[in-house]
Amino acid sequence: MGFTEIVKVAAITAAVSQRWRDGKGYRAFRHRDFRLLWIGALVSFIGSWVQTVAQGFLVYEMTGSKEKLALVSFFGMLPVSILGLVAGSMVDKWDKRKLLIACQIGLSCASFFLAFSRWQGFLRVEHILVTALFTGTIAAFEMPARQAVVGMVVPKEDLGAAIPFQALTFNLARVIGPAIGGRLLDLFGPEFCYLLNGCTFSALIYAAFIMRSDLRPKGNQGVPILELVGEGLRYTLKEARLRTLFILELIVSVFALFYIAQLPAIAKDILHLGKAGLGDIYTVIGIGAVCALALNAQVSDLNFKGPMIKIAMTSMAIAMLALSFTRSFYLSIPLFFVIGMAAVVQFNLTNTLFQLISPEKLRGRVISMHVWALSGLGPFGTYLFGWIAEHYGIALSMQIGAVGLAIGVVVFGWMNKVSLEAPADAPPPPEDNPDLCELEEGYHAHGKITVAETNAPSTDGRK
């Protein structure tokens, strides 16, 4: 890093401190629906993390197989790989309030089934795999719907601040949920954790019912799904910034995110931790994620998101490599913290740029590309590195992943001269690219609806 870059980082740090004192990062909380759904989502996500800790430990206890751990994640992510692009276009055609409520009901039923089957003593890994496939199918629609809601109900001037705090519900739950889950797992067993998670979905269902914002679909009702998918796909791949962001996310999803599925094995076999210790690892990762969101919220108006994404990917590669050689829980704490923080810095800032760059009319479809970048090839990377961990050891799988991640960020990040920044008040001007200009004209022909035209009395958001 040269002198000019150091000076720029120092300036950014000073600006972040000023925004923290001014409280500008929290302006999204002025809106009633945002506060309401923020609390509902937090309760729901805490339950989800309680179940995540319990299920990972249960699968590894039942099978002793790192490959089976990866297989559960593979089944949960596979539907997004298959349905992700189409789901985003379908979300643009549906009432998002009804869709979110239906998704929460389906997810709660899945948790209740797992709790009942465990209590009755007939739960097998096959049941968990089928349930993971079911919930993954729901998630393929729920994730882009949740992301698109923010762009519909939050005014443009607050969108940059709302996105990080929307994500805060999920990542704050990563701190609280695993700590609770590890203790509940130790005291009452996985069946109680499943039951608790099923109950927590009611908080978000209630919040969605009483939200005042208009989440009905806007335009494109008669356009075929494949045409809608094509619009979002073409825009993402032709727009240089979105294309670069998409590639960088693919690299992380393939070479880095597999570690999450292997945490139960890492805790038991390498760090020699029990149920509560596994929860502590998730909590440390969650603390890093929350710190990342606090940072992202304060830099929401600053044109430094691109370098931050590259720095985050580089930091994650270094931390993963160091973790592969670590056998002490206390030495692993800062490494898990860095991994958790780096991942959220990248994904959340990428999400922000996707929303700011994409036109409102295409936001659901473009965000589905963002979601697909996370989960499209991720299942295959998770299973591949799980297979490597099963046959050659977790350490080697972490080392290969870290090297692949490092090469990817150097080639497609640091050596790429494309600026990843987005203007705060408008999508990229169409006249800069004839192909994009043609796409933009198509969007307006379908009847582009801006955020201001929704006339929403208040706003809401959720990661």
N, C-alpha and C positions, 0 to 999 in steps of 0.2 A: 504493500500500500504506500503510495507516494505522499508527498507533503500536502498537495491539494486535496487528496482524499481524506487525510487526517484532519485538515482544517474543516472540510465539509462535515465529517462526522462530529466534530466539536460543535459546529453550528447547529446541527440537528439535535444534539444532546441539549443544548441551551434552549432550543425551541420547544423540545419535549417538556422540559422543566417548566417553561412558561405556561404551556397548555395545561399541565397538571395543576398549576396554581390557579389558573383561570377557570378550571372545571369544564373546558370545552368538550373534553372527551365524553362527558356524561350528559350531553344535551338531549340524547335520544330518550332519556328517562322522563322528560317533560310530558310524555304522551301516556295517557291512561292505558290504552290497549297494550302498549309495549311493556309497561310495568306488570300488567295483569298476566299476560302470557309468559313473561320472563319468569315469574314465580312458578306458574304451572309447569313450564318446561324444566325448570330446575328440579322440582320434585320428581318429575317423571324420569329425568336423566339420572338422578341419584339412585333410583330403583334399578335402572338399567345397568349401572356400574356395579351395584350389589350383586346382580345376577351374573355379570361378566366374570367377576372374581370367583364366585362359587362354581360356575360351569367349567371354567378352565381347570380349576383344581379337581373337580369331579371327573372330568374326562381323563385327565392324566392319572388319577387314582384308579379309575376303572380299567385303563388300557396300558398305562406305562409307556405309551408310544408318542413320540414327538410328531410322527407322521399323522397320527389321528388328530392331534391338536391342530395341525395345519389343515387337515381335511374338514374339520368343523368350520374353520374360517373360510375355507374354499367354498363350501356349500352356502354359507351365509352371504358371500360376496358374488357368487356366480350369477344370480339373477340380474344384478346391476350390469354385469358384463354383457348380458344378452339383451336386456330390456332398457338399459340406461338411456340410449339416444331416443328411442321411441317413447319412453315414459315421460321424458321432459316435454315432448311435443303434446302428448295427451294431457299433461298437467295444465298446459296453456289453454285447453279447451274445457276444463272442468271447474266447478265451484271449489275453491281451495279450502274453504271452511268445512264443507261436507267431506272432502277428501281427507283432510287431516283428522277429523273425528273418526271416520271409518278406519283409517290406518291405526289409530291408537286402540280402537276396540279389537282389531285383529291381533295386534301385538300382545294385548293383555290376555286374550284367549290362549295364545301360544304359551305364555308363562304359566297360566293356570293349569294347562295340560301337563306341563313338565312337573309342576309341583304335585299334582294328583298322582301321576305315574310314579314319581319317586316315593311318595308316601305309601302307595300300594305295593311297592317293591318290584314292579315290572319294567322300570326304566332301563333302556339299553342305549348303547351308543348310536344304534340305527335310528332310534326315536329322536335323539338330539340332532342327528344329521338331517332328518326330514323336517324337523321343526326349524332348523337353521335355514333350509331352503325356502320354507314358507315365509318366515320373517324377512328373509332377504328379498323375496319378491315384493313384499309390502314396502320395504325400504327403498326399492327402486323407484317407487312413485312418491313416497313420503319425503325423501331428501330434496329433490328438486322443487316440490311443492312448498316445503318449508323455506327454502332459500328464496323462491320467487315471491313469497308473501312479503318479505322485507322490501323488495323493490316496488311493490304495489302500494304499500301503506306508509312508507317512510318518505318524507319530502326529500328531494334531491340534495338539499343542503345539509341534511342530517344523515344521509345514507352512509357516508364514510365512517361516521362515528357509531352508527347503529349496528353495522355488520360485526365489528369486533365484540360488542357487548351482547349481540345476539348469540355469538359463539361462546360467550362467557358462561352461559347456563350449562352447556355441555362440559366445558373444561373445569368450571368450579365444581361440578358434580364429580369430575375425575379425582378431585382432592377429597371430597366428603364421602362419596359412595364406596370406593374401595376400602377405606379405613373402617367404615361401618360393615361392609360386606365381609371382610376378613374376620371380624369379631363375631358377627352373626353366624358365619359358616362354622366357626370353632365351637360356638355355644349350641346352635340349634340345627345345623346341617344345611345342605343345599336346598332341600325342599322348602324350608322357611324363606330362603332368599328368593326362590322362584315366586312364591306366594306374595311376598312383599312387593316385588317388581310389578306383578300383575295389578296390584292395587294402586300403585303410584300413577298409572296411566290415567286414572280418573281425574287427577288434578288438571291435566292439560285438556282433557275432554270438556270439563266444566268451563275452563278459561276460553276455549274456542267457541263454546255456545254463547257466551255473554259478550264476546268481542263485538264492537260496533262497526269496525271497518268493513267496507264493501270488498269482498274477495271473489265476486263473480267474474267469469271469464270476459275478456275484452276483445272482441273481434276474432277473425280467423275461424269462425265456427264451422264454415262449410269447406275449408281447405283440407284436402287429404293429408293424412298423417305423414306419409312418406315425403310429401312436398314440404311440410313443416320441418321434418327432420333434415331434409336437404338444405333448407335455408340456414338452419343453425349450424350444420356441419360446414357448409361452404363459407359462411361468415367467419367461423372460428379458424379454419385452415387458411383463408386468404388474408385475414388480418394478422400482420406480422407479430404484433405483441401477444395476441391471444394464442397464436400458433406456438410461440416460444414458451409461454406459460404452460400450455398444454403438454409440451414435450418434457419440460422440467418436472411436472407433476407425475407423468408416466414413469420417469426414471426413479423418483422416490417411491412410488407405489410398488414397483417391481423389486428394487434392490434394498429397501429399507423397512417398509412397514411389516414385513414378515415377522419381525422380532416380537410384535405384540402377541401373536399366536403362541410364541414359544416362551412367554414369561413364566407360566407354571413350571416348565422344565428348567428354566434358568434358575428360578427360585429354589427348587428342590435339589437339583443335581449339581449345580455350580456353587450357589451361595448357601446351600444347606439351611433353607428357611422353611417354616411351616405355613399353616393357613394364614395366620396374622401377618407373617412376614411377606407373603405374596401380596396381601392388601397394602402393606407399606410401600412396596415397589410401585404399584399402581398410583398410590398417593403422591409419591415423589415425582413421577411423570406428570401427574395432574398439576402439581404446584408449578412445575416448569411451564405447563400449558397456560395456566392463569397468568403467570408473569408475562408470557408472550402476548396475551390478549391485552393486558394493561399497557404494554409497550405499543402494540398496534393501534390501540384506540387513540393514543396521544400523537402518533405520527400520521393519522388518517388524512390530514390536509397537506402533508409534506411530500414532495416529489423525490422520495428516497426509497420507494417500495422495491424497485428492481434490485438494487444492490443488497438490500436486506434479505431478499429471497435467496440470492446467491450465497451470502454469508451464512445464512441458516443451513443451507444444504451442505456447505463445506464443514460447518461445525458438527452437523449430524454424522458425517462420514468419519471425522476424527474421533468423535465420542464412541461410535460403534466399534471402531478398530481397537480403541483402548479397552472397551468393555469385554472384548473377546479374550483379553489377557488377564482380566480381573477375577480374583477368587474371593475377595473380601466384600461383604455387604456394605461396609462403611466407605470403602473406596468406590463402590459402584454408585453410591447416592448422587454425587455430582454429575456422573456420566448419564444416569437416567434423567436427571434434571435437564441437562443440556439437550438430550434427545427429545424429551417432551416439549421443551421450549422451541427448539429449532423446527420441529415438524409443524407446530401450530403457527409459528411466524410465517412459514412458507405458505401453508394451505389457506390461512386466513387472509393474508395479503393478496394471494392469488385470487381468492374469492372476491375480495374488494375490487381488484382490477377487472375481473370478469364482469362484475355488475356495473362498474363505471364506464367501461368501454362499450358494452353491448347496448343496443337500442332497447327501449322498454318493451317494444312489441316482440322482440326475440329473446327476452331475458330468460324465460323458462327453458327455451331450447339451448341457448348458449351455456347456461348454468348446468344443464344436463351433460354437456361436454366436460365441464369442470368436474362434475360428480363421476363421470365415466373415466376420466383420467385417474381419479383416485381408486376406483373399484373395477375398472374395465379389465386391465391386465393384472391388477393386484392379486386376484385369487390364484393365478398361475404362478406368480412369483412366490406367494405364500406357500403353495404346495411344493414347488421346486425346492425352496430353501428348507422346508420342513423335511423333505426327503433326504436332502444333504445332511441335515442335523441328525436324522435317524441313523444314517449309515456311516457318516464320517465325523459326527460331533457338532455341537452347537457352535463351538469356537470357530471352526473352519467356515461354517455357513455365515457367521457374522463378518469374518474377514473378507470373504468373497463379496458379500453385499456392500461392505464399506468401500472396497476398491472400485466396484462397479458404480457406486454412487459418486465417488470422487471423479472418476473419468467422465461421467455424464455431466456434472456441473462445470467441469473445466471446458469441455467441448461445446456444450449447448448453452452454457451460462457465461463464464468469464471470457471466452473467445468470441462470443456472439456480440456484435456491435449494435443490435436492435435495442432501443430504449424501451423499457417496459412500463413507463409511466403513463398515466391517463389524466386528462384535464378533469377538474372537479365538477365542471358544469355542463359538459356536453360529450357525446360520443365523437370519435375521430371524424374529421370532415371528409365527406365522400369524394370531393374533387381530387384528393390525393391519390386515389386509386380508381381507375375506370371500372374495374370489376365490382369493387365495393360500392361505387356510385350506383351501378345497376341494381345491386341488392337493396340499397337504401330506397331507391324509387319503388321497388316492389313492396317494401315494408309500408311505405306511406300509402300505396295503392290499396293495401288491405285495411287501412284505417288505423294509423298509429295513435296510441293513447299514452299520454304522458302521465307522470305521477300526479301532477297537479290536477289533471282532469278527472281523477278518481273521486275528488271531493270527499275524501275520508276525513271524518271529524277528528280522529286521533290515529295514532300509529301503533304498530306491534311488530315484534321480530323475534325470531328464534333461530338458533343454529340449525 
